[in-house]
Amino acid sequence: MSATHHFSQSYAEARTKFLAGARARHLDVQTHALPDWKGVDGEELAMDVVLGGVADATGLLAVTSATHGVEGYCGSGCQVGLLHDDGFWAAVTEARVAVLLVHAVNPYGFSHGRRVNEDNVDLNRNFRDFAEPIPANAAYAEIHPLLLPATWPPPADNEERIAAYIADRGQGAFQAAVTGGQYSFADGLFFGGARPTWSNLTLRALLRGHAAERDRLGWIDIHTGLGPRGHGEKIHAGRELAADVARTRAWWGTEVTSFYDGSSSSALLTGIITDAVPEECPGVEYTAIALEYGTLPLAEVLQALRADHWRHNHPEAPIQQRDALRRQTRAAFYVDADDWKERVYLQAREAALAAVRKLAPR
């Protein structure tokens, strides 16, 4: 079966394919329903989880999708592809490894076509200690009013002021200011939240239940929106320790990048989901990457995110405009083209197999 058949046109279709793939592989599904919210068409929203391979293995590979909701079109397609991949599961059995597939970490964003969750929270900025003082992002505070103008499309003077900021500070500084994460503007972009979200708490419980008693954990969190079209950048998603970065590169190759040293297309981030591992699974050696697939040029992706947040903040906008902006957001994070899907899946499969080989008992 071509990999393109594993990708979907909606969250509901993606969930149906994932559950069907689990049944075909004779794997039980653990469903965690999101309370109080429904999907864009009234469907149930849930984080669905399957455990395959050798259940009591010392090594576990976790593959997660839709941490950033709308990016789930890609991640789900890769997970469904793995479920139907006999060669992959043969390698898992031979290596005596367990595999945990977590489908739709952020089901609300996946269904409603948003990168953030039901509380406008970016989950990959939410895994921090909220008892500690809130990190300041003065650069974001400076440009927040420009990013979300009163009208859309933005007026010319608004775009001119953003262009002037980029000309003065540089494109990298602008990206860092916008995407690094902020905790002061609940209606803004890349908002990390004021408390742990439902997805945060649910994922932590999964780690305690499935990973805490293992010796080693490998984690591939699938993302889209940065880098060249169809290229899967492997971004180190562990701690800022030389030994951890070296181990990640030993697993997945010297092309692994890191936002700690500036080699990644991503800005420096805090509160990413893999930060939960040392807290919930103390003593477990973990090796993690964000597998980041390119879609459109960065400027177009950021513009689509601004449009999405404007749509969310203006429910009174005409339905035709809201629908158009939703389609714009999806196009920024999902390339609905066969060549992109085939390339994406092959890279995800290679990354998963590389992890399985490294997780085999020593």
C-alpha positions, -999 to 999 in steps of 0.1 A, spaced: 0 0 0 13 35 -9 21 56 21 -2 83 7 -32 62 18 -23 65 54 -28 103 55 -62 119 60 -83 150 53 -97 155 88 -90 145 124 -120 122 124 -107 103 94 -72 102 109 -85 87 141 -106 62 122 -75 50 103 -54 49 134 -79 28 153 -84 5 123 -46 1 120 -44 -9 156 -71 -35 152 -54 -49 121 -22 -52 142 -42 -68 170 -32 -40 194 -54 -28 222 -62 9 222 -62 30 254 -84 61 248 -82 93 268 -112 114 259 -108 152 261 -136 164 285 -160 192 277 -149 197 241 -160 184 207 -144 184 173 -152 207 145 -180 184 133 -191 175 168 -170 143 170 -154 130 202 -119 142 208 -93 119 223 -57 110 228 -55 74 216 -26 51 226 -14 17 215 15 -3 229 31 -29 206 62 -50 204 76 -67 235 55 -54 263 80 -58 291 111 -47 270 138 -27 287 137 -2 258 106 17 246 102 38 215 75 65 218 62 82 186 38 111 192 17 131 168 -3 164 169 15 180 198 8 210 176 -28 201 166 -29 208 129 5 193 125 -12 160 132 -21 155 96 15 146 91 22 128 123 -9 107 121 -1 96 86 33 84 98 18 65 127 -8 48 106 19 39 81 39 23 108 9 3 120 6 -12 85 43 -18 80 52 -54 85 89 -48 80 89 -23 109 72 -46 133 95 -75 123 124 -53 133 107 -44 166 102 -81 174 138 -90 165 152 -61 186 129 -70 215 117 -35 219 83 -20 229 67 7 208 42 33 221 22 53 196 4 83 210 -21 96 185 -33 133 187 -16 147 218 -36 178 211 -69 165 195 -87 198 198 -61 216 176 -60 187 152 -98 188 146 -103 225 146 -73 233 125 -53 251 151 -17 246 162 -26 254 198 -50 236 221 -85 244 234 -70 270 257 -49 287 230 -18 271 246 12 259 227 18 225 243 55 225 234 59 255 257 37 242 285 59 216 301 75 238 327 74 242 364 46 267 370 56 272 406 87 290 393 85 327 382 71 332 347 99 336 321 98 371 306 98 376 268 102 413 264 108 410 227 74 393 222 57 420 243 71 446 221 56 432 189 25 415 202 2 444 191 17 442 156 13 405 153 -25 407 160 -39 438 144 -75 449 147 -83 440 112 -73 412 87 -56 414 63 -32 436 82 -31 473 71 0 484 52 14 504 81 13 473 103 33 453 78 57 481 73 64 483 111 71 445 112 94 448 82 112 477 100 116 455 131 131 427 110 154 451 91 167 465 124 170 433 145 173 406 119 150 377 108 165 354 134 157 378 162 122 382 149 117 344 148 130 341 183 108 368 196 77 353 181 82 316 185 104 312 216 74 311 238 56 336 261 35 334 292 19 369 294 -5 372 265 -32 345 267 -46 356 233 -12 357 217 10 335 196 31 307 212 14 311 246 28 286 271 -2 287 294 -7 295 331 -9 259 343 -4 224 330 -30 215 303 -51 184 300 -27 171 274 3 178 296 -12 159 326 -24 130 304 9 126 287 27 126 320 5 98 333 13 78 301 50 82 308 46 70 343 25 41 332 45 30 302 81 43 305 91 48 342 101 12 347 121 9 315 159 13 313 158 35 281 133 56 262 135 68 227 111 95 216 102 109 181 78 138 183 66 146 147 62 183 137 58 204 106 63 240 95 101 246 95 127 240 69 128 230 32 97 213 17 96 176 27 129 175 45 127 160 80 151 179 103 161 158 133 162 183 162 177 172 195 148 173 221 167 163 252 186 182 278 214 207 272 241 182 281 270 173 258 266 136 265 229 137 256 234 156 224 262 131 214 240 102 221 212 116 200 237 120 171 249 85 176 214 73 172 202 94 143 234 107 127 256 138 127 229 158 109 210 160 142 206 197 150 201 215 183 185 248 192 209 250 221 239 257 198 220 275 171 223 247 145 185 241 143 159 259 122 140 262 155 145 291 180 156 282 215 126 267 233 116 260 269 88 238 282 89 212 255 70 180 260 101 158 264 110 179 295 85 157 313 107 126 311 133 133 339 104 145 361 81 115 355 107 88 348 137 96 370 167 74 362 155 64 327 179 73 299 160 91 272 170 101 237 146 123 218 141 142 186 115 165 171 112 153 136 104 186 118 92 185 82 93 216 60 62 228 43 62 265 31 87 293 36 89 305 72 74 339 64 43 323 50 40 299 80 43 328 105 17 348 85 -7 318 86 -2 316 124 -10 353 128 -41 347 106 -52 318 127 -49 337 160 -68 366 145 -95 342 134 -97 328 169 -98 363 185 -125 375 161 -154 350 161 -176 378 146 -157 377 113 -176 365 82 -177 327 80 -162 328 45 -132 346 58 -128 323 88 -130 293 66 -104 307 42 -80 315 71 -85 279 85 -75 265 51 -45 288 51 -33 274 84 -37 238 73 -17 245 41 11 260 62 15 227 82 4 200 58 14 196 21 -15 176 6 7 162 -22 16 126 -28 54 132 -32 55 151 1 36 123 19 58 95 5 90 114 14 77 122 49 68 86 57 101 71 44 120 95 67 98 87 97 102 50 91 140 54 89 141 74 121 119 48 139 140 19 127 172 37 138 158 41 173 146 5 175 181 -7 167 196 15 194 170 4 220 177 -33 216 190 -49 249 227 -43 253 
